Amino acid sequence: MIAGRGLAGLKTRDLAREIGCANGAVYNLVADIDELILRVGSRTLHRLDEALSAAEGAGESSPQEALVRIAIAYCDFAADNLQLWRALFEHRMGAGKVVPDWSVEDQMRLFRHIYQPLATLFPKRSREELGITARSLFSAVHGMVALGLEQKLVAVPLPALRKEIAGLARAMIDGLIARQR
């Protein structure tokens, strides 16, 4: 339902009808709409993890090129799963509720794809420094993907977006390497 209509199109009444149960029976499966969305997000993150893992081992073994492949795979996954990918970032928990630990762990687990090549490139950096660099690299790529896939003024054709993301990732990594010398 989210894949087809986006997060705003998720209605428990429609979901209950589709799976053949009463509207209230949906809440026998999940505590509330937030948990439902987080569970869908968890499945989306698992699929993203598989895509990033495949990209890691799909070519040249240098950490620089692995990071470029990961960045492009992230872009491709977002483009191919646009509504589910958007739902990961659009969902806001209800007032006073916090994201459960299992959901945070699902999200944070993905940073290993960026962290591990960075740790190889920068063995003298602390875990904290590597974590910050990993999140910064992700933020730059995510921003390009989010704005590039928007169907508004800043839309970028996917082949051009992929090329620009590869260039940005290489430039950031080259700059980080040059700065450590």
C-alpha positions in Angstrom: 0.0 0.0 0.0 2.8 2.4 0.9 4.7 1.4 -2.2 1.8 2.3 -4.4 0.3 5.3 -2.7 3.0 6.6 -0.4 2.9 7.1 3.3 -0.1 9.5 3.0 -2.1 6.7 1.2 -1.8 4.2 4.1 -5.2 3.7 5.6 -5.8 0.9 8.1 -9.4 0.5 6.9 -8.1 -0.2 3.4 -5.4 -2.4 4.7 -7.8 -4.5 6.7 -10.1 -4.9 3.7 -7.2 -6.0 1.6 -6.0 -8.6 4.0 -9.6 -9.7 4.8 -10.0 -8.8 8.4 -11.9 -6.2 10.5 -10.3 -2.8 10.9 -9.5 -3.3 14.6 -7.9 -6.7 13.9 -4.9 -4.9 12.3 -4.1 -3.8 15.8 -3.8 -7.4 16.9 -0.7 -7.5 14.6 0.8 -4.1 15.6 0.3 -1.7 18.5 -0.5 1.3 16.4 0.0 2.9 13.0 3.6 4.0 14.0 4.6 0.4 14.6 3.1 -0.6 11.3 5.0 2.0 9.4 8.2 1.1 11.3 7.8 -2.6 10.5 7.4 -1.7 6.8 10.4 0.5 7.1 12.4 -2.4 8.7 11.6 -4.6 5.7 12.6 -1.7 3.3 15.9 -1.2 5.2 16.6 -5.0 5.0 16.1 -4.8 1.2 18.3 -1.7 1.1 21.0 -3.6 3.1 20.9 -6.4 0.6 21.3 -3.9 -2.3 24.3 -2.2 -0.6 25.9 -5.5 0.2 25.6 -6.6 -3.4 27.1 -3.3 -4.5 30.1 -3.6 -2.1 31.3 -6.9 -3.7 30.3 -6.1 -7.3 33.6 -4.6 -8.5 37.0 -3.4 -7.8 38.0 -4.0 -4.2 39.4 -0.6 -3.4 37.6 1.1 -0.5 37.1 4.3 -2.6 35.4 2.4 -5.4 33.3 0.4 -2.9 32.0 3.7 -1.5 31.1 5.0 -4.9 29.3 1.8 -5.7 27.4 2.0 -2.4 26.4 5.6 -3.1 25.1 4.7 -6.6 23.3 1.6 -5.2 21.6 3.8 -2.7 20.4 6.2 -5.4 19.2 3.2 -7.5 17.3 1.7 -4.6 15.6 5.0 -3.9 14.6 5.4 -7.5 13.3 1.9 -7.8 11.5 2.0 -4.4 10.6 5.7 -4.3 7.5 5.6 -2.0 8.9 3.1 0.4 12.2 5.0 0.5 10.5 8.3 1.1 8.4 6.7 3.9 11.7 6.0 5.8 12.3 9.8 6.1 8.7 11.2 6.1 7.3 9.3 9.0 7.2 11.1 12.3 6.3 9.3 15.5 3.2 10.3 17.4 3.5 13.0 20.1 5.6 11.8 23.0 6.6 8.5 21.4 10.1 7.5 20.7 11.5 5.2 18.0 12.0 1.8 19.5 15.5 0.4 19.8 15.0 -2.3 17.2 14.1 0.3 14.6 17.1 2.5 15.5 19.3 -0.6 15.2 17.9 -1.4 11.8 18.8 2.1 10.6 22.3 2.2 12.2 23.3 -1.2 10.9 23.4 0.2 7.4 26.2 2.6 8.3 28.6 -0.4 8.3 28.6 -0.2 4.5 30.1 3.2 4.7 32.1 2.8 8.0 34.1 -0.3 7.0 35.6 1.2 3.8 36.3 4.4 5.7 38.0 2.5 8.5 40.3 0.9 5.9 41.1 4.3 4.3 41.6 6.0 7.7 43.0 3.5 10.2 44.2 6.2 12.6 40.8 7.8 13.1 38.8 6.9 16.1 35.4 5.1 15.9 33.7 8.4 16.7 35.5 10.3 14.0 34.7 7.5 11.5 31.1 7.5 12.5 30.8 11.2 11.9 32.5 11.0 8.5 30.2 8.1 7.6 27.1 10.1 8.5 28.5 13.1 6.7 29.1 11.2 3.5 25.7 9.6 3.7 24.1 13.0 4.3 25.7 14.4 1.1 24.6 11.5 -1.0 21.2 11.4 0.6 20.7 15.1 -0.1 21.6 14.6 -3.8 19.3 11.6 -4.1 16.3 13.3 -2.3 16.5 16.5 -4.3 17.5 14.8 -7.5 14.5 12.4 -7.5 12.0 15.2 -6.5 9.7 15.7 -9.4 9.9 19.5 -9.1 12.4 22.2 -10.2 15.5 20.3 -9.1 14.6 17.0 -10.7 17.7 15.4 -12.3 17.5 12.6 -14.9 18.6 9.3 -13.2 21.6 8.7 -15.4 22.9 12.2 -14.8 22.2 11.9 -11.0 24.1 8.6 -10.8 27.1 10.3 -12.6 27.0 13.3 -10.3 26.7 11.1 -7.1 29.8 9.1 -8.2 31.7 12.3 -8.8 30.7 13.8 -5.4 31.6 10.6 -3.6 35.0 10.4 -5.3 35.7 14.1 -4.7 34.8 13.8 -1.0 36.9 10.7 -0.5 39.8 12.2 -2.4 39.6 15.3 -0.4 39.5 13.4 2.9 42.5 11.4 1.8 44.4 14.5 0.8 43.6 16.2 4.1 45.1 13.4 6.2 48.5 13.7 4.6 
